[in-house]
Amino acid sequence: MEPTIYSRFKELVNNDPDHPAVIDERTCVTYAGLDRLVDTLISRFPSFIPARVGIVMDHSVEMVAALMAVIKSGAAFVAVEPDFPPGRLVTFLVENGVDFVITQEQHACILNDFNRLIIGSDIYVDPALHPLPDRSRADRPAYIIYLTTPDGYPLGVAVGNSQVTHFAEAFRQTYNISGDDIMLQFSACVMNIFIQEVFGALLNGAVVAIPSPQTRNDPEKLVKFIDDQYVTVISGFPYLMQELNAVAALPVTVRLLISSGDVLHAAAISHLLEQVPVYTTYGPPEATVSVTSYCCNTGLVLPDGTFPIGKPMNGTEIMILDDELREVPQGQEGEICLYGDGLADYYTGDHR
């Protein structure tokens, strides 16, 4: 059978149960501990076999457990940041027909119109609880994430289990991700970089390190967190790279930086290039995070001061086509068209 996100995670649980999986500023959980937390949460689901589940939580060990619990249950998660405008947050959840929402007490009041599972940081894990059945399937959506169309309209994209496992393997091959790595979880859950940070790590045996909002928003505290938690890989938007570029020196544990989500200007990483490999990537939400990668250290800077998007990662192919879907000659302009294992399943909601 083709692997799912959960089945791949379970392999790692069985292979190295005591390896750390997720660290936040309160606690640390191992792969086996995270798996037990997943079953505990599923046992409390108000719907026996949900199809879509909202997640409105602060980033934490419990949030990652909630993501994995939804996936193991066979459903797709719709994750929204708690500080989103309430009207927009509710619209996302309603439009996708969530069966219930997993949240925390401090955010429950904005979700009164939904069936809720409210969890805290002191979840009791019953040692007598038997492992629950894995209902995930490779051909089912794992999550729904939003993009903004050219006219500014939000549109949901359903991405399947198989696409995420394909991406995680390509991520491992491209950047040599292993159990020795600790990956910073910096991005908002509505961004596809979040998928890279969580599943690019957890499906390759690495550790996810989650700073608090206060730490994320303070460059000095963030660098201290990176140093204290021995973070080795950092991914994020170019503005994060620019903030790190202003630091006197990166912590010595950092071995790799990955810029995603927008074009990267050479001036934003001038100091970083002297310290570690820096990659820039390209990929819309329909392509499951990123589909191309380019090493900036030995690369070409374009006339506008940015870097090229690079070459396709394993599992996805790119063609440059004209308006009649014919491949254009080398050097000519056209539209980027993607195909291969990494593409999303379908759009959701109103397709205006």
Secondary structure, 3 states (H helix, E strand, C coil): CCCCHHHHHHHHHHHCCCCEEEECCCCEEEHHHHHHHHHHHHHCCCCCCCCEEEEECCCCHHHHHHHHHHHHCCCEEEECCCCCCHHHHHHHHHHCCCCEEEECHHHHHHHCCCCEEECCCCCCCCCCCCCCCCCCCCCCEEEEEEEECCCCCEEEEEEEHHHHHHHHHHHHHHHCCCCCCEEECCCCCCCHHHHHHHHHHHCCCCEEECCCHHHHCCHHHHHHHHHHCCCCEEEECHHHHHHHHCCCCCCCCCCEEEECCCCCEHHHHCCHHHCCCEEEEECCHHHCCCCEEEECCCCCCCCCCECCCCEECCCEEEEEECCCCCECCCCCCCEEEEEECCCCCEEECCCC
